[in-house]
Amino acid sequence: MPEQKILLTTNTKFEEIENFFVMLDDKARLRARSCEGGVELYVRGSSKWHVFTDMLRLASDVQKDYKKASDKLFSIFSGSANGPLSNIRYDL
């Protein structure tokens, strides 16, 4: 399986996120990781590197990355042409 990921930056468009999620099935387990330039969302197991590095991360770092990803998604959704999304859950 090819690596499945998307980098969330200030330039990421709503449509790019939508296309990423459309390609996922119900079994996909998303993870978030801070990286240079933004936050990366990736499907756990789509890369051997992710499986290895996921085991080495502290739970507090994982929660911080999820919060950053959540904040970034919320800001992208709020600024989309579709308008703010009021039916999404925004808490961790």
ROLOBA-788266 format. One record per residue (C-alpha): residue in one letter; chain; x, y negated, z negated. Coordinates in pm, whole numbers. Layout:
{r A, A, {X, Y, Z}}
...
END
This chain:
{r M, A, {0, 0, 0}}
{r P, A, {141, -344, 85}}
{r E, A, {194, -587, -197}}
{r Q, A, {-120, -791, -263}}
{r K, A, {-59, -1136, -406}}
{r I, A, {-141, -1504, -373}}
{r L, A, {50, -1806, -501}}
{r L, A, {-172, -2069, -662}}
{r T, A, {-28, -2417, -615}}
{r T, A, {-165, -2768, -585}}
{r N, A, {-201, -2703, -210}}
{r T, A, {-394, -2375, -235}}
{r K, A, {-733, -2396, -67}}
{r F, A, {-1058, -2241, -189}}
{r E, A, {-1079, -2040, 135}}
{r E, A, {-737, -1880, 75}}
{r I, A, {-850, -1759, -268}}
{r E, A, {-1178, -1636, -125}}
{r N, A, {-994, -1436, 144}}
{r F, A, {-764, -1283, -118}}
{r F, A, {-1056, -1165, -333}}
{r V, A, {-1256, -1034, -36}}
{r M, A, {-974, -789, 42}}
{r L, A, {-980, -640, -311}}
{r D, A, {-1186, -343, -420}}
{r D, A, {-1353, -285, -756}}
{r K, A, {-1054, -88, -888}}
{r A, A, {-802, -369, -836}}
{r R, A, {-649, -491, -1161}}
{r L, A, {-534, -850, -1130}}
{r R, A, {-238, -990, -1316}}
{r A, A, {-98, -1342, -1337}}
{r R, A, {262, -1454, -1353}}
{r S, A, {411, -1802, -1375}}
{r C, A, {666, -1863, -1106}}
{r E, A, {844, -2148, -938}}
{r G, A, {588, -2376, -780}}
{r G, A, {275, -2235, -942}}
{r V, A, {108, -1921, -1067}}
{r E, A, {103, -1594, -876}}
{r L, A, {-199, -1365, -887}}
{r Y, A, {-119, -1008, -790}}
{r V, A, {-276, -666, -793}}
{r R, A, {-109, -443, -1047}}
{r G, A, {46, -142, -880}}
{r S, A, {74, -298, -535}}
{r S, A, {448, -325, -594}}
{r K, A, {684, -100, -791}}
{r W, A, {858, -415, -913}}
{r H, A, {537, -541, -1078}}
{r V, A, {479, -210, -1258}}
{r F, A, {832, -222, -1398}}
{r T, A, {830, -587, -1501}}
{r D, A, {480, -570, -1651}}
{r M, A, {612, -328, -1913}}
{r L, A, {880, -579, -2023}}
{r R, A, {653, -881, -2076}}
{r L, A, {542, -998, -2418}}
{r A, A, {168, -1013, -2479}}
{r S, A, {194, -1383, -2565}}
{r D, A, {358, -1454, -2227}}
{r V, A, {87, -1258, -2048}}
{r Q, A, {-186, -1463, -2221}}
{r K, A, {-11, -1791, -2133}}
{r D, A, {10, -1687, -1768}}
{r Y, A, {-358, -1588, -1761}}
{r K, A, {-447, -1928, -1907}}
{r K, A, {-236, -2108, -1643}}
{r A, A, {-401, -1904, -1366}}
{r S, A, {-746, -1971, -1508}}
{r D, A, {-677, -2345, -1530}}
{r K, A, {-540, -2351, -1174}}
{r L, A, {-838, -2158, -1034}}
{r F, A, {-1082, -2384, -1215}}
{r S, A, {-915, -2696, -1076}}
{r I, A, {-918, -2552, -723}}
{r F, A, {-1283, -2446, -749}}
{r S, A, {-1387, -2781, -895}}
{r G, A, {-1225, -2965, -605}}
{r S, A, {-1363, -2741, -331}}
{r A, A, {-1609, -2856, -66}}
{r N, A, {-1861, -2617, -223}}
{r G, A, {-1862, -2833, -533}}
{r P, A, {-1791, -2740, -892}}
{r L, A, {-1881, -2386, -986}}
{r S, A, {-2091, -2398, -1298}}
{r N, A, {-2151, -2024, -1326}}
{r I, A, {-1792, -1912, -1382}}
{r R, A, {-1660, -1814, -1720}}
{r Y, A, {-1378, -2042, -1827}}
{r D, A, {-1226, -1898, -2141}}
{r L, A, {-985, -1628, -2244}}
END
